[in-house]
Amino acid sequence: MNLKTINLKKFTESTKIERSEFVDDLGQAFETIGFAAIEGHDFTSNDRDLLQKNIKSFFNQSQIEKMKSHDPNAKGQRGFTSFGTEHAKGEETPDLKEFFQWGPMDAKKRGLDENILVPNLPEMDETVSRAYNKLEAIGQDLMKAIALHLCLPEDFFISYLNQGHSIFRAIHYPGQTNATQNGIRAAAHEDINLITLLMGASAEGLELLSKEGVWLPIHVTSDVLVINVGDMLQRLTNNVMRSTTHRVVNPAPEKQHLPRFSMPFFVHPNEKMPLDCLNICVSDEKPKEYSNITAGEYLHQRLVEIGLA
């Protein structure tokens, strides 16, 4: 599948008409397939390459070195999480991955758990910090456009995001000598958060499930950000916007020995944000489908379901 590519500069730097076009294009993509591709953003290829270089350096360390950045009380929300720990909702077999997670760079100021530093890779923390702040700003611009599409005030989400706890996750899928789990590296799942921003992964493998029940590989250039709806936004909009099921599969047999590195940025609001279905998304023809819950309560519920809490 070739995702619809839209230019963020049409929203941030252009005329009222072009802003409106961007809002409509993003809203339509999120209401139909739940995915889109963004160009014209501030996250450069140099940012991506430097980030990927540092991430590869971390995962190429020994398990002993990696475990120095592991906190068993972090529930996978900070620092390093070992291979085979997380599984998709409803699955018992763990995904074939290990990962490292960072929260906001000013986590202490927001009353959140602080990030875990990487002791022997001095460039990594600064590189991640710079990338996190850029991606957080891009995420806020996208949420402004979503608010306008939903006929909400442009800054509807901003107060929740300014004190939010978005997550940057670096994922390593090790190369395989023998294909396992029917070729699945990460089982079919939906993201928990509002929206996800995905920088170019180092190898193919991402697939989404179409409305017709067909798995479609996603093809984009390395310079775009792939963005998708998460369950929090689907819940908030009473299924108007789609949190599309997706997975990561193995590449062709001759490439299965190669590792895959992926760098998603999960946009999360403040835990106190209510995820009650918006009134504008509820009607006699489209009755409310979800009970009231806060973002924090919902996050905890999902972390339990995927084996991290």
HELIX and SHEET records of a PDB file:
HELIX    1   1 LYS A    9  THR A   12  1                                   4    
HELIX    2   2 LYS A   16  THR A   32  1                                  17    
HELIX    3   3 SER A   45  PHE A   59  1                                  15    
HELIX    4   4 GLN A   63  MET A   67  1                                   5    
HELIX    5   5 PRO A  122  HIS A  149  1                                  28    
HELIX    6   6 ILE A  158  ASN A  162  1                                   5    
HELIX    7   7 GLN A  181  GLY A  183  5                                   3    
HELIX    8   8 ASP A  231  LEU A  236  1                                   6    
HELIX    9   9 PRO A  253  LYS A  255  5                                   3    
HELIX   10  10 ASN A  279  CYS A  281  5                                   3    
HELIX   11  11 ALA A  295  GLU A  305  1                                  11    
SHEET    1   A 8 THR A   5  ASN A   7  0                                        
SHEET    2   A 8 PHE A  35  GLU A  39  1                                        
SHEET    3   A 8 LEU A 225  VAL A 229 -1                                        
SHEET    4   A 8 ILE A 195  MET A 199 -1                                        
SHEET    5   A 8 ARG A 260  VAL A 267 -1                                        
SHEET    6   A 8 ILE A 167  TYR A 173 -1                                        
SHEET    7   A 8 GLU A  98  TRP A 102 -1                                        
SHEET    8   A 8 GLY A  79  THR A  81 -1                                        
SHEET    1   B 4 ILE A 184  HIS A 189  0                                        
SHEET    2   B 4 HIS A 246  VAL A 249 -1                                        
SHEET    3   B 4 LEU A 206  LEU A 209 -1                                        
SHEET    4   B 4 TRP A 215  PRO A 217 -1                                        
END                                                                             
